[in-house]
Amino acid sequence: MPSSSLFLSVGTILSALSSTVVATQYTLGDSYAGSTFLNGFDFFTAADPTNGFVKYLDKTTAQNAKIVKMVGTDNYLGVDYTTPLTVAGGVGRGSVRIESKKTYNKGLFLVDIKHMPGGICGTWPAFWSLGSGTWPSGGEIDIIEGVNQNTQNKMVLHTDTNCKTNGLGQSGSQSLYDCALDSASGASGCDVNAVAANTFGTGFNSAVGGVYAMEWTSTSIKMWFFPRNQIPASITANAPDTATFGTPTSNFEGACNMDTKFIDHKFIFDTTFCGDWAGNVYGDTSCPKYAGLGSMDACKKYVAENPAAFQNAFWQITSFKTFNKAAVQSSSSSTRASSSSTRISSTGTSTRPSSTLGTSTRSSTSTAATATNKVSTDATCGGTTKK
């Protein structure tokens, strides 16, 4: 009869091997940084698909107006904060929206940002990715997003049909679990709200930002935020290992075929004003109000008449990097699996917290796509609206 130690050894090996399959290392693909950062992006100059009070500028105009410039080795993407406007004039505040020239399918994506435009009345900044075609047939992944005075980041997925998430294994709060446009969630998609106040807007900027990571695989889309003083060493070394990242802020996994719902994504930075989300919930905030004006019109009036309010509505981007999967096992996991074959016992535990709260969406399109409506609950301002 085999000894009990043999069964323990075999069991330990199987346990160790099963734990290693989720640990993944990556190698650098594309790096967008420094003076060549903008070479990898196109400037979007069409009308805002989310109906914002904004005029997206071309590269030359934006650079001449110092809305796009270098700050040291970082890239500054700002807005016009000097020109008084009138709503009746019909032309919104100058800003930029840039879209990556390359498209991507799966991988690890890291963005190092020192400052973002959020936390200001009337603003709606976002860093996100979008597939081609009619929205949302190629999927949409919102990595950084918020409106008005939000202090916590909102992460969202949008698909056309058949995509449900389970809300497990994440630190953020979730209330909508179906990402499909044809579900009860509708244009809101499935969302996760970060809990920490340093993930967006004023709190983020006060701490000199940090790094957002998005891992896109065949089984899940996960996102992490690392404050400036907590960036993992593997990221700093340009050899990121998600096994060292800890619990993700959002973990979108469940009954969803990521390979067919998210295809050929461009990555986008933009700052718009008012629009289908920020404008519709403006009236629920402590932002300035005007007698006789509804939420959207009040938002536009404030944005038009108060250019100086947007001096800090800028992105300061150190880098955006893409990574390709290098191996299934992390070095630490491989060591554990190897040593377990000679040791009788070794145990470990893990937790997968579930959480509930909040709804969101970013309904937007690429140039070839059609605009859609925005349905959202502003986690800070607390108003649910539908246009």
N, C-alpha and C positions, 0 to 999 in steps of 0.2 A: 504494500500500500504506500503510495507516494506520501512524503512528509508534508505537514502543513506549511512548512517554510517554502516548499516548491510552489504551492498554490498562491501563497502570498507574493512570491516573486513574480509569477506570471501575471497576477492581478495588478501588481504595481506597474509592470511594464505596459500592460494594456491601458491603464489609467494615464500613465505618462504620455504614451503615444497619442491618446485621444485628446489630451490637453494641448499638444503641440500644433495641431492642425489649424488652430485659430491664430497662432502667432505668426506674423508675416513681416518680413524685411523687404525693403524697397531700394531700388537704385535710381539715381537721378536721370530724368528724361530731358525736359525743357526747363530752362531757367530764364525768367523775365526779371531783369533787375538793372539798376543803374541807367546809364545814358542810352542803352539799347532797349530799355523796357518797352517803349511805345512802338518799336519796330514790329512787335508781334501782335499789334492790335489795330483794328479799323475803327474810325470814328463814325458813329451812327448819327445821322443828321435829319432823319425823317421825323414826322410828328410823333409825339410820345404815345405808344400804344396803350398806356394806362391813363391817358387823358390828363396829364399833368400840366400845370401852368409853368411851362418850361420851353426854352428854345435850345435844342442841342446844337452845339457849335462844331464846325470842322476843325481839324488840327491846326491849320495856319491861323485861323481867327482866334482860337483858344490860346495859342502860344503868344500871339501878338498882344492879347489882353492880359497876359500873365495868369490866366486861369489854369494853364498847364505849364509847369516849369520844374526844374530840379531844385531840391533843397538838400544841399550836400550831395549825397549819393542816392537819396530817396526821390521818388516821383510824387509831385504834388498835383492833384486833380481837384480843382476848386470850382467855385461858381462866381458869377458877377455879383459883387457886394457893394458896388458904387453907384449903379444906375437906378434912379427912381423910375417907376413904371406906373401905368394906369391899367386897370383891368379892362377898361373899354378899348384900350389900344390893341388888345387881342394878342400881343406878343409876350410870352412868358419870360421868366428870368433866365439868363444865360447859364448854361451848365454843359457838362460833357457826359457822354455815354460811350464807352469803348468796349469792343467785342473782340475776343481772340480770333486771329486769322485761322488758327488750327482748330480742328474739332477733336474731341477725345472720347474714348470708350473705356471706362473702368480705369482704376489706378488710385494713387494717393496724391492729393493736391494740397499744398501748403501755401498759405498767404501770410506774410509778415507785415503787419500794419502798425504804425505808430500813432495814427490819428484818423478818426472817421468823422463824417459830417453829422452824425446822429445827435439827438437830444435837443433839437432846435425846432420851435413851432413852425409848422408848414413844410418841413423837410420829409423826404422819403428816400433815404439812401439804401443801396443794396449791392451785395456781391453775390452772384448767382450764376447758374449755368442753364443752358436752354438747347433743346433739340430743334431740328428744322421742321418745316411743315406747319400745318394748322395746329394751333395750340389746343391741347397739350399732347398731341400724338407722339412727339418725340421725348416727352417728359420735361420736367423743370425741377431743378434742385436749388433751393434758396439757402445759402450758407450764412449770410449776414443780412439782416433786414429789420427794419423798424420804422416808426413814424413819430413825428412831433416830439414829445418829451419822454419817449420810451427810454428805459434804462437797462432793459434786459433783451437779449437777442432772441429772435424768432427764426426757427429753422423749419422748412416746409418742403414737402414733395407734392408734385402735381402729375397726374397721369390721365389718360383718356378713359380707361376702364380697367376693371379686375386688378386691383392692387390694394391689399389690406395689410396693416402693420399690427404688431401685438403689444407694443409699448414696453417691452422687457429690456433689461440690461442697459439702462440709461439713467442719468442723474437729473435730466430735465423733466418738465411737467407736460403731460399730453392729455388732450380731451377728444380730438378727432383722429380716428385710426384708419379711415378709408381715404385713400389718396385720389380716388377716381372722380372725374368730372361727372360721370353718370350715377354717382352714389348720393347718399343723403348729405355728404359733405359738400357736394357741388364744387364750385370754384374755390372753396376754402382749402381743399386738399387735406392732407394730414400734417399736423404741426407739432412741434415741440418747443416749449418756451424755456430758455435758460433761467436758472434760479439766481445766479450771482449778478450783482449790480455792476460788475466791472466788465461785462460782456458786450456792452453797447453804449454808445453816446458818451455822456459826460464822465461817467465812472471809468469807462474804457480809456478815454483820452487822458484823464488825470493820472492813470497808471502807465502811461506811454504805451498803451495797447498791448499787443502780444501776437500770438500765432494761432490762426484757425486752421484746422486740418479736416479734410473730408476724404474718407476712404470709400471707394465705390467698387464693389465686387459683384459677383453673380448672385449672392445671397443677401446682401445688405448694403445700405448706405449709412455710414456712421460719421459723426462730426464731434470734434473736440475743440475746446478753447484752452490755450495755455497763456496765462498772464506773463508779462515780460520777464519776471523773476522765477518762472516755473517752467520754462521751455525745456523739454527733455533733451538730454545730451545727444541722443541719436539724431535728433533734428538738427541740432547745432553742427553735428559732424557730417551732415548731408547723407546720412545712412539711416533713415528713420525705420524704427521697428515698432509696429503698433502694439506689440506685446508689452512695451514699456509705457504705453500711453495712459493706462488706467481705464476706468469706466467712461465711456463716451457721454457727452452731453445729450446727444440724440443718437438713437439706434433704430433706424427704419428697416425692419425685417419682418417677415411673415409670409402671407399668401400673396406674393408679388414676384413676377418674373422680371428681375432687374435687367436681364439681357435683352428683353423685347420692349420694355417700357421706357428705357432710357438709352437713347442712341444718338451718337454724333453730336456731342455737346460743345458749344462755344461757352467760354467764361466771360462774364460781363461785370464791369464796374459802372455804376451810374448814381446820379443824384437828381431826383425829380422833386417837384413841389406840388403839394395838394394832391390832385388826382383821385383815383377811385378809392384809395385807402386813406391817405393822410387827410384829404379834403373832407371825406364823409364822416370821419371821427373827430375832426378839429373842434367841433362844437361841444364835445364831451371832455375837452381838456381845460386847463387853466390858462390857455393861450388867449390873447386879446380878442374880445368880441366887439361887434358893431351893431347898433340898433337897426332893426329891420332886415338884417342879413342872415341868411341861413348858414349852415356849417361850411359848405363849399365856397360860397361867395365871400364869407368872412376870411377864410384861409387865403384866397386869392388877393383880397384887399391887403391883408397883412404882408404877404410876400411882395406884392407890388410896391407898397409904400415904405417899406422898412429895409432897404438894401443892407445897411450896416449890421443888421441882425444876423447876416449870413457870412460874416467874415470868417467864422470858424467852421463853416460848412465845407470842409475839404477832406479829401483822402491824402494821407502821407504814407506811401507804400514803399516798403523796403524791398520786397521781392514777392513774386508768385512763381512757385516751382511745381512741376509735375514729376511724378515718380512711377516707375514700373515695378511690378512684383518681381522680386529676386528669388525668394525661396519660401517654402511653406513653414519651415521651422525657424524660430529664433535661436540664437546661439545658446541662450540660457536654457531653453526648452530642450534642445538637443542634448545638452549636458545632463539634464535631469533624466531623460529617457535612457541614455547610455549608462548612467550610474545605477539606475533602478534595476538593471539586469543582474547586478551583483549584490544589491542590498535587499534585505527581506521586507522592510517597510519604509514608506515615505508617504505622507498624506498632505493634502491641501484642500482648501475650501474656496468657493467663490460665491458671490451673491449677484442676483439679477433683480434689482429693485424695479417695481412698476410705479408709475406716477400718473396723475391726471391733472389737467388744467389747460385753459387757453385754446384759441383757434386762430388760424391765420391763412393767408394766401398771398402770393404775388401773381396776379394774372397779367401776363405780358406775352409779347410775341417777338419773333425775329422779323426781319423786313418782309419776308414772304408770308408771314402768318397773319391771322386776323386777331384783332384786339378782343379781350374778354372782360367780363365784369369782375369786380373785387368784392368779396364777402369776407368780413373779418371782424374779430373782436380785438380791439387794441388793449393789450394786457395792462398798459399803464392807464389808459384813459377810459376803458371799460365800455365802449359803445359798439354795438353790433349793427352793421348797416348793409344794405344791398342796393346796388345801383341798377 
